[in-house]
Amino acid sequence: MQEETRGRSPVELAQEVWSRRKWLALAVVAVPLAATLSLVTFLPNIYRSTVIVLVDRQQMPEAFVRPTVTSAVETRLQTISQEILSRSRLEALISRFGLYTDLKKRVSSEAIAGRMRRDIQLELKSDQKEGRSATVAFALSYRGGEPRQVAQVTNTLASFYVEQNLKVRERQAAGTAEFLKAQLTGVRGRLDEQERLLSEFKKRYLGELPQQLDANLATIERLNAQLRSNGDNQMRAVERREALLRPLADAGAPSGTGLSGTGPDAIEEQLAKLNQELMQLRARYSDKYPDVIRAKEEIAALERELSQKTSNPPKSTKPAVVGQSPYAIRTRQALTEVEAEINILKNEEKRFRSAIAAYLGRVENVPKREQEFKELSRDYDTTKELYASLQKRYEEAQLAESMEQGQKGEQFRILDPAVPSQEPMAPDRLRLLLVGVALSLGLAAAAVVGAEQLNAAFHSVDDLRAFTSVPVLVSIPRIVTAADTDRRRRRAWLAAVTSVVGVVVIVGVCYFIAHGNEQLVALLAPGRS
């Protein structure tokens, strides 16, 4: 007997276990397998369509037209995506194509918009150049339940990106041009104001500007020369007058006639000599030199004395009538002419001195006016340079704006439009079925092993003999009565009905869960979502 027990093969043991636990194994296999088949059958298909959009660089060379839109393509795409994927834009798109009709009954519009954002994917395609990554194209995809509808939505989204890119670039170019125009207007007003101030300054201080210093010095030198010449002329006129007065005095002119050394004529002669001396001193020294100051003081004292004598002449100063001879008359006429010439020369001397003083004042004010003029000129030159720079930039901005309006700048071009997909991207039904079958078989095997371990009964005489050393004398087979047969038949029917009901319930639950549940599809296929 022991040899017979040791000779049982694993196949025979498996057959015995299968004969005892086959209904348990079939029941355990049926539940997950039915669920798997139901999910595979009822899960909706999800299709994905993709459109390739090429990034066309600026058609005009940047050496000729410098673009004002300098933001990177990646940054601009993020900005455009935020505008296109806004709730209002997505709701209009959902209403236009009738998307997510089942979800509208269960969730809010905000949740549906969020769902559509997750269904839209943007993938950048870059090219490595000189160590930098440059975006040359991007792929825009959308997933949904209807392949034709998905392709239409994808192409519509791509057209949104193309149109929005043009609008963004035109808006940025126009905004740059408007900004530069406003700045240019402000700087132009400031430049006009500074031009007005500079012109008024030149008119107000004409002759005191640094550019006219040489001319002023030359004019002063010319006036000094004229003043010296005037002094010489006065000396000669005084000498002629003395020559004319001498015959009159010899002819019997009384004393006190004003021809003595203390009369007006003598004072004028002394003034002429001092003026001549002052001009010679000024030619060599400045006005602060002691001899120049002394000469000025003596000239001022003599001028005051001369003014007093000429304003209050004594009655005896009138020259006596010497005679009425023709010689005396001609002499007096010549004397009158000489005195008139002396007066003219004195007036010219005053005019020359006044002009010299005015030009000296101009020369003295040159450093001050030069500083003021430099400040005005510096502000004017700075503003003028700024205006020229803004003018150049504004012209470039206008060219860039014209280029963007003519669609000659960087733009997006649809390279490969989306087409309806022939195969769904999810679910992978074969993979799900294989996973379900493997899971069902594993659960069935585990259930059978567990049932065998929990059941302590001996199923054969050999098992009993192997378990104990007590000899088995007799083996009585199981006696099956008609009642046992009926009972077994009822249990089989009950089990069959229960199994069918269970399978139907499982199929119904799976249908409720899986029908139209695209989120479950995405969950079961995370690698392709």
HUNORUR-V586716 format. One record per residue. N is the residue number from 1. RES is the residue in three letters. SS is DSSP state (2 for helix, 1 for strand, 0 for the rest). PSI is psi in whole degrees, 0 to 359 (* if undefined). D_FIRST is the distance of its C-alpha to the first C-alpha in whole Angstrom. Layout:
<<N;RES;SS;PSI;D_FIRST> <N;RES;SS;PSI;D_FIRST>>
This chain:
<<1;MET;0;317;0> <2;GLN;2;321;4> <3;GLU;2;324;5> <4;GLU;2;321;5> <5;THR;2;319;6> <6;ARG;2;341;9> <7;GLY;0;3;10> <8;ARG;0;130;12> <9;SER;0;163;15> <10;PRO;2;329;18> <11;VAL;2;319;20> <12;GLU;2;320;17> <13;LEU;2;318;17> <14;ALA;2;322;21> <15;GLN;2;319;21> <16;GLU;2;315;19> <17;VAL;2;318;21> <18;TRP;2;320;24> <19;SER;2;329;23> <20;ARG;2;323;23> <21;ARG;2;18;26> <22;LYS;2;322;28> <23;TRP;2;324;31> <24;LEU;2;315;31> <25;ALA;2;318;32> <26;LEU;2;322;34> <27;ALA;2;318;36> <28;VAL;2;323;36> <29;VAL;2;323;37> <30;ALA;2;322;40> <31;VAL;2;300;42> <32;PRO;2;330;43> <33;LEU;2;321;43> <34;ALA;2;319;45> <35;ALA;2;319;47> <36;THR;2;313;47> <37;LEU;2;323;48> <38;SER;2;315;51> <39;LEU;2;316;52> <40;VAL;2;324;52> <41;THR;2;318;54> <42;PHE;2;345;57> <43;LEU;1;137;58> <44;PRO;0;155;61> <45;ASN;0;139;62> <46;ILE;1;126;64> <47;TYR;1;149;67> <48;ARG;1;134;69> <49;SER;1;142;72> <50;THR;1;139;74> <51;VAL;1;137;77> <52;ILE;1;123;79> <53;VAL;1;123;82> <54;LEU;1;140;84> <55;VAL;1;102;86> <56;ASP;1;125;90> <57;ARG;0;172;92> <58;GLN;0;132;96> <59;GLN;0;329;97> <60;MET;0;136;101> <61;PRO;0;140;101> <62;GLU;0;341;101> <63;ALA;0;335;104> <64;PHE;0;317;106> <65;VAL;0;114;104> <66;ARG;0;123;103> <67;PRO;0;146;100> <68;THR;0;346;100> <69;VAL;0;102;97> <70;THR;0;4;95> <71;SER;0;149;92> <72;ALA;0;156;89> <73;VAL;2;321;87> <74;GLU;2;315;84> <75;THR;2;317;86> <76;ARG;2;323;88> <77;LEU;2;321;84> <78;GLN;2;319;83> <79;THR;2;316;86> <80;ILE;2;321;86> <81;SER;2;320;83> <82;GLN;2;323;84> <83;GLU;2;316;86> <84;ILE;2;322;84> <85;LEU;0;18;81> <86;SER;0;158;83> <87;ARG;2;319;83> <88;SER;2;317;86> <89;ARG;2;319;85> <90;LEU;2;322;81> <91;GLU;2;321;82> <92;ALA;2;321;85> <93;LEU;2;321;82> <94;ILE;2;318;80> <95;SER;2;325;82> <96;ARG;2;318;83> <97;PHE;2;1;80> <98;GLY;0;47;78> <99;LEU;0;153;75> <100;TYR;0;47;73> <101;THR;0;324;74> <102;ASP;0;323;70> <103;LEU;2;333;71> <104;LYS;2;335;75> <105;LYS;2;343;73> <106;ARG;0;328;71> <107;VAL;0;171;73> <108;SER;0;167;76> <109;SER;2;328;78> <110;GLU;2;319;78> <111;ALA;2;322;74> <112;ILE;2;319;74> <113;ALA;2;319;77> <114;GLY;2;321;74> <115;ARG;2;318;72> <116;MET;2;325;74> <117;ARG;2;321;75> <118;ARG;2;332;71> <119;ASP;2;344;71> <120;ILE;1;131;74> <121;GLN;1;140;73> <122;LEU;1;124;76> <123;GLU;1;122;75> <124;LEU;1;143;77> <125;LYS;1;114;77> <126;SER;1;162;79> <127;ASP;1;129;81> <128;GLN;1;120;81> <129;LYS;1;120;85> <130;GLU;0;42;86> <131;GLY;0;2;84> <132;ARG;1;150;84> <133;SER;1;120;82> <134;ALA;1;130;84> <135;THR;1;120;83> <136;VAL;1;341;83> <137;ALA;1;170;81> <138;PHE;1;150;79> <139;ALA;1;128;76> <140;LEU;1;124;77> <141;SER;1;157;74> <142;TYR;1;145;73> <143;ARG;1;148;70> <144;GLY;1;186;69> <145;GLY;0;334;68> <146;GLU;0;118;70> <147;PRO;2;318;71> <148;ARG;2;318;74> <149;GLN;2;321;75> <150;VAL;2;318;74> <151;ALA;2;320;76> <152;GLN;2;316;79> <153;VAL;2;319;78> <154;THR;2;315;78> <155;ASN;2;323;81> <156;THR;2;317;83> <157;LEU;2;319;82> <158;ALA;2;319;83> <159;SER;2;326;86> <160;PHE;2;316;86> <161;TYR;2;318;86> <162;VAL;2;313;88> <163;GLU;2;318;91> <164;GLN;2;326;90> <165;ASN;2;317;91> <166;LEU;2;317;94> <167;LYS;2;317;95> <168;VAL;2;315;94> <169;ARG;2;317;96> <170;GLU;2;320;99> <171;ARG;2;318;99> <172;GLN;2;319;99> <173;ALA;2;316;101> <174;ALA;2;320;104> <175;GLY;2;321;103> <176;THR;2;316;104> <177;ALA;2;318;107> <178;GLU;2;319;108> <179;PHE;2;313;108> <180;LEU;2;326;110> <181;LYS;2;317;112> <182;ALA;2;317;113> <183;GLN;2;320;113> <184;LEU;2;321;115> <185;THR;2;316;117> <186;GLY;2;316;117> <187;VAL;2;326;118> <188;ARG;2;319;121> <189;GLY;2;318;123> <190;ARG;2;322;122> <191;LEU;2;319;124> <192;ASP;2;319;127> <193;GLU;2;317;128> <194;GLN;2;325;128> <195;GLU;2;319;130> <196;ARG;2;315;132> <197;LEU;2;320;132> <198;LEU;2;321;133> <199;SER;2;317;136> <200;GLU;2;321;137> <201;PHE;2;317;137> <202;LYS;2;319;139> <203;LYS;2;320;141> <204;ARG;2;319;142> <205;TYR;0;40;142> <206;LEU;0;127;144> <207;GLY;0;344;145> <208;GLU;0;7;143> <209;LEU;0;155;140> <210;PRO;2;329;139> <211;GLN;2;338;140> <212;GLN;2;12;143> <213;LEU;2;314;144> <214;ASP;2;320;146> <215;ALA;2;321;148> <216;ASN;2;317;149> <217;LEU;2;320;150> <218;ALA;2;321;152> <219;THR;2;320;154> <220;ILE;2;318;154> <221;GLU;2;319;156> <222;ARG;2;318;158> <223;LEU;2;323;159> <224;ASN;2;321;160> <225;ALA;2;317;162> <226;GLN;2;323;164> <227;LEU;2;319;164> <228;ARG;2;319;166> <229;SER;2;321;168> <230;ASN;2;320;169> <231;GLY;2;320;170> <232;ASP;2;318;172> <233;ASN;2;321;174> <234;GLN;2;321;175> <235;MET;2;316;176> <236;ARG;2;322;178> <237;ALA;2;319;179> <238;VAL;2;320;180> <239;GLU;2;320;182> <240;ARG;2;321;184> <241;ARG;2;320;185> <242;GLU;2;323;186> <243;ALA;2;327;188> <244;LEU;2;327;190> <245;LEU;2;333;190> <246;ARG;2;315;192> <247;PRO;2;325;195> <248;LEU;2;321;195> <249;ALA;2;321;195> <250;ASP;2;334;198> <251;ALA;0;359;200> <252;GLY;0;28;200> <253;ALA;0;130;197> <254;PRO;0;158;197> <255;SER;0;157;195> <256;GLY;0;15;192> <257;THR;0;4;191> <258;GLY;0;8;188> <259;LEU;0;2;188> <260;SER;0;181;188> <261;GLY;0;347;185> <262;THR;0;7;184> <263;GLY;0;176;184> <264;PRO;2;325;182> <265;ASP;2;319;182> <266;ALA;2;321;182> <267;ILE;2;318;179> <268;GLU;2;324;177> <269;GLU;2;318;178> <270;GLN;2;321;176> <271;LEU;2;319;173> <272;ALA;2;319;173> <273;LYS;2;316;173> <274;LEU;2;321;170> <275;ASN;2;319;168> <276;GLN;2;318;169> <277;GLU;2;321;168> <278;LEU;2;320;165> <279;MET;2;321;164> <280;GLN;2;322;164> <281;LEU;2;318;162> <282;ARG;2;333;159> <283;ALA;2;338;159> <284;ARG;2;332;158> <285;TYR;0;171;156> <286;SER;0;176;154> <287;ASP;0;346;156> <288;LYS;0;2;155> <289;TYR;0;140;157> <290;PRO;2;318;160> <291;ASP;2;323;163> <292;VAL;2;317;161> <293;ILE;2;318;161> <294;ARG;2;316;165> <295;ALA;2;320;166> <296;LYS;2;318;164> <297;GLU;2;319;166> <298;GLU;2;320;169> <299;ILE;2;319;169> <300;ALA;2;320;168> <301;ALA;2;317;171> <302;LEU;2;323;173> <303;GLU;2;322;172> <304;ARG;2;317;172> <305;GLU;2;317;176> <306;LEU;2;322;177> <307;SER;2;318;175> <308;GLN;2;318;177> <309;LYS;2;321;181> <310;THR;2;332;180> <311;SER;2;331;179> <312;ASN;0;71;182> <313;PRO;0;140;185> <314;PRO;0;155;188> <315;LYS;2;333;191> <316;SER;2;359;193> <317;THR;2;347;190> <318;LYS;0;129;192> <319;PRO;0;139;193> <320;ALA;0;150;197> <321;VAL;0;115;198> <322;VAL;0;322;200> <323;GLY;0;172;202> <324;GLN;0;29;201> <325;SER;0;153;202> <326;PRO;2;325;200> <327;TYR;2;318;198> <328;ALA;2;322;197> <329;ILE;2;316;196> <330;ARG;2;324;194> <331;THR;2;317;193> <332;ARG;2;323;191> <333;GLN;2;316;190> <334;ALA;2;322;188> <335;LEU;2;319;187> <336;THR;2;319;186> <337;GLU;2;319;183> <338;VAL;2;318;182> <339;GLU;2;323;181> <340;ALA;2;319;179> <341;GLU;2;319;178> <342;ILE;2;317;177> <343;ASN;2;319;175> <344;ILE;2;316;173> <345;LEU;2;325;172> <346;LYS;2;319;171> <347;ASN;2;319;169> <348;GLU;2;323;167> <349;GLU;2;317;167> <350;LYS;2;320;165> <351;ARG;2;318;163> <352;PHE;2;317;162> <353;ARG;2;320;161> <354;SER;2;317;159> <355;ALA;2;319;157> <356;ILE;2;318;156> <357;ALA;2;320;155> <358;ALA;2;315;153> <359;TYR;2;325;151> <360;LEU;2;321;151> <361;GLY;2;320;149> <362;ARG;2;315;147> <363;VAL;2;321;146> <364;GLU;2;330;146> <365;ASN;2;356;143> <366;VAL;2;313;141> <367;PRO;2;318;138> <368;LYS;2;313;138> <369;ARG;2;328;138> <370;GLU;2;318;136> <371;GLN;2;314;133> <372;GLU;2;320;133> <373;PHE;2;324;133> <374;LYS;2;318;130> <375;GLU;2;313;128> <376;LEU;2;318;129> <377;SER;2;322;128> <378;ARG;2;314;125> <379;ASP;2;319;124> <380;TYR;2;317;125> <381;ASP;2;320;123> <382;THR;2;315;120> <383;THR;2;323;120> <384;LYS;2;319;121> <385;GLU;2;318;119> <386;LEU;2;319;116> <387;TYR;2;318;118> <388;ALA;2;320;117> <389;SER;2;316;114> <390;LEU;2;324;113> <391;GLN;2;317;115> <392;LYS;2;316;113> <393;ARG;2;324;110> <394;TYR;2;320;111> <395;GLU;2;320;112> <396;GLU;2;321;108> <397;ALA;2;322;107> <398;GLN;2;319;109> <399;LEU;2;317;107> <400;ALA;2;322;104> <401;GLU;2;318;104> <402;SER;2;322;106> <403;MET;2;318;103> <404;GLU;2;321;100> <405;GLN;2;328;102> <406;GLY;0;6;102> <407;GLN;0;43;98> <408;LYS;0;357;99> <409;GLY;0;193;97> <410;GLU;0;131;93> <411;GLN;1;165;91> <412;PHE;1;137;88> <413;ARG;1;130;87> <414;ILE;1;115;84> <415;LEU;1;308;83> <416;ASP;1;106;80> <417;PRO;0;159;80> <418;ALA;0;142;77> <419;VAL;0;155;75> <420;PRO;0;132;73> <421;SER;0;139;69> <422;GLN;0;329;67> <423;GLU;0;139;64> <424;PRO;0;147;63> <425;MET;0;336;62> <426;ALA;1;153;60> <427;PRO;0;160;57> <428;ASP;0;92;55> <429;ARG;2;321;53> <430;LEU;2;317;50> <431;ARG;2;317;50> <432;LEU;2;321;49> <433;LEU;2;316;47> <434;LEU;2;319;45> <435;VAL;2;320;45> <436;GLY;2;318;44> <437;VAL;2;315;41> <438;ALA;2;320;40> <439;LEU;2;319;40> <440;SER;2;314;39> <441;LEU;2;320;35> <442;GLY;2;317;35> <443;LEU;2;321;36> <444;ALA;2;314;33> <445;ALA;2;319;30> <446;ALA;2;321;32> <447;ALA;2;318;31> <448;VAL;2;313;28> <449;VAL;2;317;27> <450;GLY;2;319;29> <451;ALA;2;320;27> <452;GLU;2;323;24> <453;GLN;2;323;25> <454;LEU;2;334;27> <455;ASN;0;117;24> <456;ALA;0;8;22> <457;ALA;0;154;20> <458;PHE;0;128;16> <459;HIS;0;352;16> <460;SER;0;164;13> <461;VAL;2;324;10> <462;ASP;2;320;8> <463;ASP;2;319;11> <464;LEU;2;314;11> <465;ARG;2;324;8> <466;ALA;2;334;9> <467;PHE;2;325;13> <468;THR;0;157;13> <469;SER;0;355;12> <470;VAL;0;132;13> <471;PRO;0;140;11> <472;VAL;0;119;11> <473;LEU;0;320;13> <474;VAL;0;150;14> <475;SER;0;118;14> <476;ILE;0;121;17> <477;PRO;0;160;18> <478;ARG;0;132;21> <479;ILE;0;116;25> <480;VAL;0;122;27> <481;THR;0;175;31> <482;ALA;2;324;34> <483;ALA;2;320;35> <484;ASP;2;322;32> <485;THR;2;316;33> <486;ASP;2;318;36> <487;ARG;2;317;35> <488;ARG;2;322;33> <489;ARG;2;318;36> <490;ARG;2;320;38> <491;ARG;2;321;36> <492;ALA;2;316;36> <493;TRP;2;318;40> <494;LEU;2;317;40> <495;ALA;2;321;38> <496;ALA;2;316;40> <497;VAL;2;318;43> <498;THR;2;318;43> <499;SER;2;316;42> <500;VAL;2;315;45> <501;VAL;2;319;47> <502;GLY;2;318;45> <503;VAL;2;319;46> <504;VAL;2;317;49> <505;VAL;2;316;50> <506;ILE;2;317;49> <507;VAL;2;318;51> <508;GLY;2;316;54> <509;VAL;2;316;54> <510;CYS;2;322;53> <511;TYR;2;317;56> <512;PHE;2;322;58> <513;ILE;2;318;57> <514;ALA;2;336;57> <515;HIS;1;117;60> <516;GLY;0;9;63> <517;ASN;0;86;62> <518;GLU;2;333;63> <519;GLN;2;321;63> <520;LEU;2;323;59> <521;VAL;2;314;59> <522;ALA;2;325;61> <523;LEU;2;322;58> <524;LEU;2;345;55> <525;ALA;0;65;57> <526;PRO;2;330;59> <527;GLY;2;342;59> <528;ARG;2;9;61> <529;SER;0;*;63>>
